[in-house]
Amino acid sequence: MTARRLTTKGQATRNRIIDSATAMFASDGYAAASIRDIAARSGVSSGAIYATFSGKAEILAEAVSASIASDLEDLGPDVLDQPFAKIVAQQYAHLNDPGRRRLRLLLLQAAAAARTDPEVRERLGKTLRQRIDAWTGALEGWQRDDDIDPSASMRALVLLLVGADVGMAVLGELGVRSPTDEQASGIVALLLASLPDASRRAPSEHL
């Protein structure tokens, strides 16, 4: 089914709904935020929300997607001009930024909701798999360009990095302090730098 094109006003309303829902999900939790509450905070009717979204699960998926996109947009051109490994490390130099913390809280809420809501599981699972696939593809390109050992699984690396980021939300809710931005960025840089160069592998390893 082709998505309905929105007018400028309609897109602005859609964005306002996502922004309001994002704040509510992060602060009050997914289960506690009703469509009526989201509508009131957005300044629209419940009917207007259902005219734009199929329900709360779709709003949560869109909130996560928008938060991920916003997190990536925070990387300035000075960072994007650096080698790819440094770009990845720089993403962890903003570990404690409000936007990154909000994204982690959203993912924590999504994980809890997915246990009992199949629609949340399906929609969020699809959104995250697409992001993980895209990041894996980018890392695999870097792996080829920099002659990194091809046996090193970039997908496993992505899953470990994402899992560590989301785990910060769990630890934070339990009162465990996150590492500083400098510590997080530094350890990720060391991790990437430790990946073996294919040219340095022993001859028997190439067989």
BAMARNU-571127 format. One record per residue: x, y, z of N, C-alpha, C, O in turn; residue number from 1. Coordinates in nm, 2 decimals, padded with zeros to 4 digits. Last residue first. Layout:
BEGIN
- X_Y_Z_X_Y_Z_X_Y_Z_X_Y_Z_NUM
...
//
This chain:
BEGIN
- 04.43_-01.98_00.46_04.39_-02.10_00.39_04.25_-02.13_00.42_04.19_-02.23_00.37_207
- 04.51_-01.78_00.61_04.46_-01.74_00.49_04.40_-01.86_00.41_04.34_-01.84_00.31_206
- 04.64_-01.88_00.83_04.51_-01.83_00.85_04.44_-01.79_00.72_04.32_-01.78_00.72_205
- 04.89_-01.95_00.75_04.80_-02.06_00.76_04.65_-02.01_00.78_04.56_-02.08_00.75_204
- 05.02_-01.69_00.76_04.99_-01.76_00.63_04.89_-01.87_00.64_04.80_-01.88_00.55_203
- 04.86_-01.47_01.00_04.96_-01.57_00.97_04.92_-01.64_00.84_04.80_-01.65_00.81_202
- 04.78_-01.13_00.92_04.74_-01.27_00.96_04.85_-01.37_00.92_04.92_-01.35_00.82_201
- 04.82_-00.89_00.82_04.91_-00.93_00.93_04.88_-01.07_00.98_04.94_-01.12_01.07_200
- 04.64_-00.83_00.63_04.77_-00.85_00.58_04.87_-00.90_00.69_04.97_-00.95_00.66_199
- 04.41_-00.77_00.78_04.42_-00.90_00.71_04.56_-00.93_00.67_04.59_-01.05_00.66_198
- 04.44_-00.64_01.11_04.47_-00.62_00.96_04.48_-00.75_00.89_04.56_-00.83_00.94_197
- 04.21_-00.69_01.37_04.33_-00.73_01.30_04.33_-00.69_01.15_04.23_-00.70_01.08_196
- 04.10_-00.44_01.59_04.06_-00.54_01.48_04.18_-00.57_01.40_04.24_-00.47_01.35_195
- 04.17_-00.24_01.75_04.22_-00.37_01.78_04.19_-00.47_01.68_04.24_-00.59_01.68_194
- 04.03_-00.01_01.68_04.17_-00.02_01.64_04.23_-00.16_01.66_04.33_-00.19_01.60_193
- 03.79_-00.07_01.80_03.80_-00.07_01.65_03.94_-00.08_01.61_03.97_-00.15_01.51_192
- 03.86_-00.04_02.07_03.80_-00.17_02.02_03.82_-00.18_01.87_03.86_-00.28_01.82_191
- 03.95_00.22_02.08_04.04_00.11_02.11_03.99_-00.02_02.05_04.07_-00.10_02.00_190
- 03.70_00.35_02.03_03.81_00.37_01.94_03.92_00.26_01.96_03.97_00.21_01.86_189
- 03.56_00.26_02.26_03.51_00.22_02.13_03.63_00.24_02.02_03.65_00.15_01.94_188
- 03.71_00.39_02.46_03.71_00.25_02.46_03.66_00.19_02.32_03.71_00.09_02.28_187
- 03.66_00.67_02.39_03.80_00.61_02.39_03.80_00.46_02.38_03.88_00.40_02.31_186
- 03.39_00.70_02.42_03.45_00.72_02.29_03.58_00.65_02.28_03.62_00.59_02.18_185
- 03.37_00.65_02.70_03.30_00.56_02.60_03.36_00.57_02.47_03.38_00.47_02.40_184
- 03.53_00.85_02.81_03.56_00.71_02.84_03.50_00.62_02.73_03.56_00.53_02.68_183
- 03.40_01.08_02.72_03.54_01.05_02.68_03.58_00.91_02.70_03.65_00.85_02.62_182
- 03.15_01.05_02.85_03.16_01.05_02.70_03.30_01.02_02.66_03.32_00.95_02.56_181
- 03.18_00.82_03.13_03.18_00.96_03.07_03.19_00.94_02.92_03.22_00.84_02.86_180
- 02.95_00.55_03.19_03.09_00.60_03.17_03.08_00.74_03.11_02.97_00.78_03.05_179
- 02.66_00.59_03.41_02.72_00.56_03.28_02.87_00.61_03.28_02.90_00.70_03.35_178
- 02.58_00.46_03.73_02.63_00.57_03.65_02.69_00.52_03.52_02.77_00.43_03.52_177
- 02.30_00.30_03.83_02.44_00.28_03.80_02.48_00.39_03.70_02.42_00.40_03.59_176
- 02.03_00.30_03.88_02.11_00.39_03.96_02.26_00.37_03.94_02.34_00.43_04.01_175
- 01.86_00.16_03.72_01.90_00.10_03.85_02.00_00.18_03.93_02.05_00.13_04.03_174
- 01.85_00.32_03.50_01.73_00.31_03.58_01.76_00.24_03.71_01.68_00.26_03.81_173
- 02.11_00.28_03.41_02.07_00.41_03.46_01.95_00.40_03.54_01.94_00.47_03.65_172
- 02.10_00.01_03.32_02.19_00.04_03.43_02.15_00.18_03.49_02.15_00.20_03.62_171
- 01.92_00.05_03.10_01.89_-00.04_03.21_01.97_-00.01_03.34_01.91_00.01_03.44_170
- 02.07_00.23_02.95_01.94_00.27_03.00_01.90_00.18_03.11_01.84_00.23_03.21_169
- 02.29_00.08_02.88_02.31_00.20_02.96_02.18_00.24_03.02_02.17_00.30_03.13_168
- 02.20_-00.11_02.70_02.22_-00.15_02.84_02.24_-00.04_02.93_02.22_-00.05_03.05_167
- 02.21_00.04_02.47_02.08_00.01_02.53_02.09_-00.03_02.67_02.01_00.01_02.76_166
- 02.49_00.02_02.43_02.42_00.15_02.44_02.29_00.14_02.51_02.25_00.21_02.60_165
- 02.53_-00.25_02.41_02.60_-00.18_02.52_02.53_-00.04_02.54_02.51_00.00_02.65_164
- 02.39_-00.31_02.18_02.35_-00.37_02.30_02.41_-00.30_02.42_02.34_-00.28_02.53_163
- 02.54_-00.17_01.99_02.40_-00.13_02.02_02.35_-00.18_02.15_02.29_-00.11_02.23_162
- 02.78_-00.32_02.01_02.78_-00.17_02.03_02.64_-00.12_02.07_02.62_-00.04_02.16_161
- 02.69_-00.58_01.94_02.75_-00.55_02.07_02.75_-00.40_02.11_02.72_-00.37_02.22_160
- 02.59_-00.53_01.68_02.50_-00.58_01.79_02.56_-00.56_01.93_02.49_-00.52_02.02_159
- 02.83_-00.46_01.55_02.72_-00.37_01.56_02.63_-00.40_01.68_02.58_-00.32_01.75_158
- 02.98_-00.70_01.58_03.03_-00.57_01.64_02.92_-00.47_01.66_02.91_-00.41_01.76_157
- 02.82_-00.87_01.43_02.84_-00.90_01.57_02.89_-00.77_01.64_02.84_-00.74_01.75_156
- 02.86_-00.75_01.18_02.72_-00.75_01.24_02.73_-00.78_01.39_02.66_-00.72_01.47_155
- 03.12_-00.79_01.13_03.08_-00.66_01.16_02.94_-00.65_01.22_02.91_-00.56_01.29_154
- 03.33_-01.04_01.22_03.19_-01.02_01.19_03.15_-00.87_01.23_03.15_-00.84_01.35_153
- 03.63_-01.12_01.08_03.57_-01.04_01.19_03.43_-01.00_01.15_03.41_-00.94_01.04_152
- 03.73_-01.22_00.85_03.66_-01.31_00.94_03.60_-01.24_01.05_03.52_-01.30_01.12_151
- 03.87_-01.02_00.72_03.74_-01.05_00.67_03.66_-01.15_00.76_03.54_-01.16_00.75_150
- 04.06_-00.78_00.88_04.04_-00.92_00.87_03.90_-00.95_00.83_03.80_-00.92_00.91_149
- 04.06_-00.48_00.68_04.04_-00.55_00.81_04.01_-00.70_00.79_03.95_-00.73_00.69_148
- 04.12_-00.30_00.47_04.18_-00.44_00.47_04.18_-00.50_00.61_04.27_-00.56_00.66_147
- 03.98_-00.08_00.45_04.10_-00.07_00.53_04.16_-00.21_00.55_04.25_-00.22_00.64_146
- 03.77_-00.16_00.28_03.86_-00.04_00.24_03.99_-00.04_00.32_04.09_-00.01_00.26_145
- 03.64_-00.36_00.42_03.71_-00.39_00.29_03.81_-00.28_00.26_03.92_-00.31_00.21_144
- 03.56_-00.22_00.65_03.64_-00.34_00.66_03.71_-00.37_00.53_03.83_-00.41_00.54_143
- 03.39_-00.03_00.53_03.52_00.01_00.60_03.61_-00.10_00.62_03.73_-00.09_00.60_142
- 03.19_-00.20_00.46_03.26_-00.12_00.36_03.39_-00.07_00.41_03.50_-00.08_00.34_141
- 03.11_-00.29_00.70_03.17_-00.39_00.61_03.24_-00.32_00.50_03.34_-00.37_00.45_140
- 03.00_-00.06_00.80_03.12_-00.12_00.87_03.19_-00.22_00.78_03.31_-00.23_00.78_139
- 02.77_-00.04_00.63_02.87_00.07_00.64_03.00_00.02_00.70_03.11_00.05_00.65_138
- 02.63_-00.27_00.70_02.68_-00.25_00.56_02.79_-00.15_00.56_02.89_-00.16_00.49_137
- 02.57_-00.22_00.97_02.66_-00.33_00.93_02.72_-00.32_00.79_02.84_-00.34_00.77_136
- 02.40_-00.01_00.93_02.52_00.02_01.00_02.62_-00.10_00.97_02.74_-00.07_00.95_135
- 02.19_-00.14_00.80_02.25_-00.03_00.73_02.39_00.00_00.80_02.49_00.02_00.73_134
- 02.11_-00.34_00.98_02.16_-00.38_00.85_02.24_-00.27_00.79_02.34_-00.29_00.73_133
- 02.02_-00.17_01.19_02.14_-00.26_01.21_02.20_-00.30_01.08_02.32_-00.31_01.07_132
- 01.80_-00.05_01.06_01.91_00.03_01.11_02.04_-00.05_01.13_02.15_-00.01_01.09_131
- 01.64_-00.28_01.02_01.68_-00.20_00.91_01.80_-00.11_00.94_01.90_-00.10_00.86_130
- 01.60_-00.37_01.28_01.68_-00.45_01.19_01.73_-00.37_01.07_01.84_-00.39_01.02_129
- 01.45_-00.15_01.38_01.58_-00.17_01.43_01.67_-00.26_01.34_01.79_-00.24_01.32_128
- 01.21_-00.19_01.23_01.28_-00.06_01.23_01.43_-00.08_01.27_01.52_-00.03_01.21_127
- 01.13_-00.45_01.30_01.16_-00.41_01.16_01.25_-00.29_01.15_01.34_-00.28_01.08_126
- 01.09_-00.42_01.58_01.19_-00.51_01.53_01.23_-00.48_01.39_01.35_-00.49_01.35_125
- 00.88_-00.24_01.58_01.01_-00.20_01.63_01.12_-00.29_01.58_01.23_-00.24_01.55_124
- 00.68_-00.40_01.46_00.71_-00.27_01.40_00.85_-00.23_01.45_00.93_-00.18_01.37_123
- 00.67_-00.64_01.62_00.69_-00.64_01.48_00.74_-00.51_01.42_00.84_-00.51_01.34_122
- 00.64_-00.54_01.89_00.75_-00.63_01.85_00.78_-00.63_01.70_00.89_-00.62_01.66_121
- 00.40_-00.40_01.86_00.52_-00.33_01.89_00.64_-00.41_01.85_00.74_-00.36_01.80_120
- 00.24_-00.62_01.80_00.25_-00.52_01.70_00.37_-00.43_01.73_00.45_-00.39_01.64_119
- 00.24_-00.78_02.03_00.30_-00.83_01.91_00.32_-00.72_01.80_00.42_-00.73_01.73_118
- 00.30_-00.70_02.35_00.23_-00.64_02.23_00.30_-00.68_02.11_00.40_-00.63_02.07_117
- 00.45_-00.81_02.55_00.31_-00.84_02.55_00.23_-00.78_02.43_00.11_-00.81_02.42_116
- 00.71_-00.74_02.48_00.69_-00.87_02.55_00.54_-00.91_02.55_00.50_-01.03_02.55_115
- 00.72_-00.49_02.39_00.72_-00.59_02.29_00.69_-00.73_02.35_00.65_-00.82_02.28_114
- 00.74_-00.33_02.62_00.61_-00.34_02.55_00.60_-00.46_02.46_00.50_-00.52_02.44_113
- 01.01_-00.35_02.67_00.92_-00.40_02.77_00.78_-00.42_02.71_00.71_-00.52_02.73_112
- 01.12_-00.24_02.44_01.15_-00.38_02.47_01.05_-00.44_02.57_01.01_-00.55_02.56_111
- 01.03_00.02_02.46_00.99_-00.07_02.34_01.01_-00.21_02.38_00.93_-00.30_02.34_110
- 01.16_00.11_02.68_01.01_00.10_02.68_00.96_00.01_02.57_00.87_-00.07_02.59_109
- 01.42_00.10_02.58_01.39_00.03_02.70_01.23_00.01_02.71_01.19_-00.10_02.74_108
- 01.40_00.29_02.37_01.42_00.15_02.34_01.39_00.06_02.46_01.35_-00.06_02.44_107
- 01.35_00.52_02.52_01.25_00.47_02.43_01.27_00.32_02.39_01.17_00.25_02.39_106
- 01.60_00.54_02.66_01.48_00.51_02.73_01.36_00.47_02.64_01.28_00.38_02.68_105
- 01.77_00.59_02.44_01.78_00.46_02.52_01.66_00.43_02.60_01.62_00.32_02.61_104
- 01.67_00.84_02.36_01.66_00.72_02.27_01.67_00.59_02.34_01.60_00.50_02.32_103
- 01.74_00.99_02.59_01.60_00.97_02.55_01.58_00.85_02.46_01.48_00.78_02.47_102
- 02.02_00.98_02.56_01.95_00.92_02.68_01.81_00.90_02.65_01.75_00.79_02.70_101
- 02.04_01.13_02.33_02.09_00.99_02.33_02.02_00.92_02.45_01.98_00.80_02.44_100
- 01.95_01.38_02.41_01.88_01.31_02.30_01.92_01.16_02.30_01.83_01.07_02.27_99
- 02.13_01.45_02.62_01.98_01.43_02.64_01.91_01.35_02.53_01.83_01.26_02.56_98
- 02.44_01.28_02.62_02.35_01.38_02.57_02.21_01.35_02.59_02.17_01.24_02.59_97
- 02.61_01.07_02.69_02.52_01.13_02.79_02.44_01.25_02.75_02.38_01.32_02.83_96
- 02.74_01.00_02.45_02.67_00.90_02.53_02.57_00.96_02.63_02.46_00.91_02.65_95
- 02.89_01.12_02.26_02.77_01.19_02.30_02.68_01.10_02.38_02.56_01.11_02.38_94
- 03.09_00.96_02.18_03.13_01.08_02.25_03.01_01.16_02.30_03.03_01.27_02.36_93
- 02.99_00.77_02.02_02.99_00.74_02.16_03.04_00.85_02.25_03.05_00.84_02.37_92
- 03.04_00.88_01.78_02.90_00.86_01.81_02.88_00.83_01.96_02.78_00.86_02.02_91
- 03.31_00.86_01.76_03.25_00.99_01.79_03.11_00.98_01.83_03.06_01.06_01.91_90
- 03.35_00.60_01.67_03.39_00.63_01.81_03.32_00.77_01.85_03.28_00.78_01.97_89
- 03.26_00.63_01.41_03.19_00.54_01.50_03.22_00.58_01.64_03.13_00.58_01.73_88
- 03.45_00.81_01.31_03.31_00.85_01.31_03.23_00.76_01.41_03.15_00.82_01.49_87
- 03.68_00.65_01.33_03.67_00.76_01.42_03.53_00.82_01.43_03.48_00.87_01.53_86
- 03.63_00.47_01.13_03.64_00.42_01.26_03.63_00.53_01.36_03.57_00.51_01.47_85
- 03.64_00.64_00.90_03.51_00.58_00.94_03.52_00.53_01.09_03.42_00.55_01.16_84
- 03.82_00.94_00.93_03.81_00.80_00.89_03.69_00.74_00.96_03.65_00.78_01.07_83
- 03.63_01.25_00.89_03.73_01.17_00.95_03.72_01.03_00.90_03.62_00.99_00.84_82
- 03.42_01.39_00.80_03.53_01.40_00.72_03.65_01.31_00.77_03.75_01.29_00.70_81
- 03.23_01.39_01.01_03.21_01.30_00.89_03.33_01.30_00.79_03.33_01.21_00.71_80
- 03.32_01.59_01.18_03.34_01.45_01.22_03.33_01.36_01.10_03.40_01.26_01.08_79
- 03.27_01.81_01.03_03.41_01.79_01.08_03.43_01.65_01.12_03.54_01.60_01.10_78
- 02.99_01.80_01.00_03.08_01.77_00.88_03.22_01.75_00.92_03.30_01.68_00.85_77
- 02.85_01.64_01.30_02.88_01.75_01.21_02.98_01.71_01.09_03.03_01.60_01.09_76
- 02.61_01.44_01.41_02.74_01.43_01.37_02.77_01.54_01.26_02.71_01.54_01.15_75
- 02.34_01.47_01.45_02.42_01.54_01.54_02.57_01.54_01.50_02.65_01.62_01.55_74
- 02.21_01.28_01.29_02.23_01.42_01.23_02.32_01.51_01.32_02.37_01.61_01.28_73
- 02.19_01.06_01.46_02.29_01.06_01.35_02.32_01.20_01.29_02.43_01.23_01.25_72
- 01.98_01.15_01.62_02.11_01.12_01.68_02.22_01.12_01.57_02.33_01.17_01.60_71
- 01.78_01.17_01.44_01.82_01.29_01.50_01.96_01.27_01.56_02.05_01.36_01.56_70
- 01.74_00.90_01.38_01.78_00.99_01.28_01.84_01.12_01.33_01.94_01.17_01.28_69
- 01.66_00.81_01.64_01.78_00.75_01.58_01.83_00.85_01.47_01.95_00.88_01.46_68
- 01.42_00.95_01.66_01.52_00.97_01.76_01.66_00.92_01.70_01.76_00.98_01.73_67
- 01.27_00.84_01.45_01.30_00.98_01.45_01.42_01.01_01.54_01.50_01.10_01.51_66
- 01.25_00.57_01.54_01.31_00.60_01.41_01.36_00.75_01.41_01.47_00.78_01.36_65
- 01.10_00.61_01.78_01.23_00.55_01.78_01.31_00.59_01.66_01.43_00.63_01.66_64
- 00.86_00.72_01.67_00.94_00.80_01.77_01.08_00.75_01.78_01.18_00.82_01.79_63
- 00.77_00.51_01.51_00.81_00.64_01.45_00.90_00.72_01.54_00.99_00.79_01.50_62
- 00.71_00.33_01.71_00.81_00.29_01.61_00.86_00.42_01.54_00.98_00.43_01.51_61
- 00.51_00.47_01.85_00.64_00.43_01.92_00.75_00.40_01.82_00.86_00.45_01.83_60
- 00.32_00.48_01.65_00.37_00.61_01.70_00.51_00.58_01.77_00.60_00.65_01.75_59
- 00.25_00.21_01.62_00.32_00.28_01.51_00.38_00.41_01.56_00.49_00.45_01.51_58
- 00.14_00.17_01.87_00.26_00.10_01.84_00.33_00.16_01.72_00.45_00.17_01.72_57
- -00.09_00.33_01.87_00.02_00.37_01.96_00.15_00.30_01.92_00.26_00.35_01.93_56
- -00.21_00.34_01.53_-00.22_00.32_01.67_-00.10_00.36_01.74_00.00_00.41_01.69_55
- -00.18_00.42_01.27_-00.27_00.31_01.30_-00.30_00.29_01.44_-00.40_00.23_01.48_54
- -00.19_00.78_01.22_-00.13_00.66_01.26_-00.23_00.55_01.29_-00.34_00.57_01.32_53
- -00.38_00.97_01.12_-00.24_00.97_01.08_-00.16_00.84_01.11_-00.07_00.81_01.03_52
- -00.62_00.93_01.23_-00.62_00.96_01.08_-00.48_00.96_01.03_-00.46_00.95_00.91_51
- -00.56_00.90_01.49_-00.59_00.78_01.42_-00.60_00.80_01.27_-00.59_00.71_01.19_50
- -00.52_01.18_01.54_-00.41_01.08_01.56_-00.44_00.95_01.48_-00.35_00.90_01.41_49
- -00.77_01.28_01.50_-00.66_01.33_01.42_-00.54_01.23_01.43_-00.47_01.21_01.33_48
- -00.91_01.16_01.71_-00.94_01.12_01.57_-00.83_01.16_01.48_-00.80_01.09_01.38_47
- -00.81_01.29_01.93_-00.78_01.15_01.91_-00.80_01.10_01.77_-00.73_01.02_01.72_46
- -00.70_01.62_01.82_-00.80_01.53_01.87_-00.75_01.38_01.86_-00.66_01.36_01.78_45
- -00.42_01.81_01.95_-00.51_01.76_01.84_-00.61_01.67_01.90_-00.60_01.64_02.02_44
- -00.21_01.88_02.12_-00.31_01.99_02.08_-00.40_01.94_01.96_-00.44_02.03_01.88_43
- -00.04_01.70_02.23_-00.01_01.75_02.09_-00.10_01.86_02.04_-00.08_01.93_01.94_42
- -00.16_01.64_02.47_-00.03_01.71_02.47_00.01_01.77_02.33_00.08_01.87_02.32_41
- -00.39_01.52_02.37_-00.40_01.64_02.45_-00.27_01.72_02.45_-00.27_01.84_02.44_40
- -00.28_01.30_02.24_-00.36_01.40_02.16_-00.37_01.53_02.24_-00.35_01.64_02.18_39
- -00.17_01.16_02.45_-00.08_01.21_02.34_-00.15_01.32_02.26_-00.09_01.42_02.23_38
- -00.41_01.10_02.59_-00.30_01.18_02.66_-00.21_01.24_02.55_-00.18_01.36_02.56_37
- -00.53_00.93_02.41_-00.60_01.06_02.45_-00.50_01.15_02.51_-00.50_01.27_02.49_36
- -00.36_00.72_02.39_-00.38_00.80_02.27_-00.44_00.94_02.31_-00.41_01.04_02.25_35
- -00.17_00.71_02.70_-00.28_00.67_02.61_-00.28_00.77_02.49_-00.22_00.87_02.49_34
- 00.10_00.60_02.87_00.06_00.70_02.78_-00.05_00.65_02.68_-00.03_00.56_02.60_33
- 00.17_00.37_03.01_00.10_00.48_03.08_00.04_00.59_02.99_-00.05_00.66_03.02_32
- 00.33_00.22_02.84_00.20_00.17_02.89_00.11_00.28_02.95_-00.01_00.27_02.93_31
- 00.56_00.38_02.80_00.47_00.35_02.69_00.33_00.31_02.74_00.23_00.35_02.69_30
- 00.65_00.64_03.03_00.64_00.50_02.99_00.54_00.48_02.88_00.44_00.55_02.88_29
- 00.70_00.90_03.11_00.59_00.83_03.18_00.59_00.68_03.15_00.53_00.60_03.22_28
- 00.93_00.97_02.95_00.91_01.02_03.09_00.81_00.93_03.17_00.84_00.90_03.29_27
- 00.92_00.85_02.70_01.04_00.85_02.78_01.03_00.89_02.92_01.10_00.83_03.01_26
- 00.65_00.89_02.63_00.70_00.76_02.64_00.83_00.75_02.72_00.85_00.66_02.81_25
- 00.65_01.18_02.62_00.57_01.10_02.71_00.62_00.96_02.74_00.62_00.91_02.85_24
- 00.83_01.24_02.41_00.85_01.29_02.55_00.77_01.21_02.65_00.82_01.19_02.76_23
- 00.70_01.10_02.20_00.84_01.07_02.24_00.87_01.12_02.38_00.92_01.04_02.47_22
- 00.46_01.24_02.18_00.46_01.10_02.22_00.60_01.06_02.27_00.61_00.98_02.37_21
- 00.56_01.49_02.09_00.48_01.48_02.21_00.48_01.34_02.27_00.51_01.32_02.39_20
- 00.67_01.41_01.84_00.75_01.48_01.95_00.69_01.47_02.08_00.75_01.44_02.18_19
- 00.45_01.30_01.71_00.57_01.22_01.74_00.65_01.28_01.85_00.70_01.21_01.94_18
- 00.29_01.53_01.69_00.24_01.41_01.76_00.36_01.32_01.80_00.36_01.28_01.91_17
- 00.45_01.69_01.53_00.42_01.74_01.67_00.37_01.62_01.75_00.40_01.61_01.87_16
- 00.46_01.55_01.29_00.58_01.57_01.37_00.56_01.61_01.51_00.62_01.57_01.60_15
- 00.19_01.58_01.22_00.25_01.44_01.24_00.37_01.45_01.33_00.39_01.38_01.42_14
- 00.17_01.85_01.18_00.09_01.79_01.28_00.15_01.65_01.32_00.16_01.62_01.44_13
- 00.35_01.88_00.96_00.38_01.95_01.09_00.30_01.89_01.20_00.36_01.87_01.31_12
- 00.21_01.73_00.78_00.34_01.68_00.82_00.38_01.75_00.95_00.44_01.68_01.04_11
- -00.02_01.89_00.74_-00.03_01.76_00.79_00.10_01.70_00.84_00.10_01.63_00.95_10
- 00.10_02.12_00.64_00.03_02.13_00.77_00.02_01.99_00.83_00.04_01.97_00.95_9
- 00.19_02.01_00.39_00.28_02.07_00.49_00.22_02.08_00.63_00.29_02.05_00.73_8
- 00.01_01.70_00.35_00.03_01.84_00.32_00.14_01.89_00.42_00.17_01.82_00.51_7
- 00.13_01.37_00.27_00.08_01.47_00.37_00.10_01.61_00.32_00.20_01.64_00.25_6
- 00.04_01.09_00.09_00.12_01.21_00.10_00.05_01.31_00.18_-00.07_01.33_00.17_5
- 00.01_00.76_00.22_-00.06_00.88_00.17_00.03_01.00_00.19_00.09_01.02_00.30_4
- 00.20_00.49_00.08_00.17_00.58_00.19_00.11_00.71_00.14_00.14_00.76_00.03_3
- 00.06_00.22_-00.09_00.14_00.34_-00.10_00.10_00.44_00.01_-00.02_00.46_00.04_2
- 00.08_-00.12_00.00_00.00_00.00_00.00_00.09_00.12_00.00_00.18_00.13_00.08_1
//
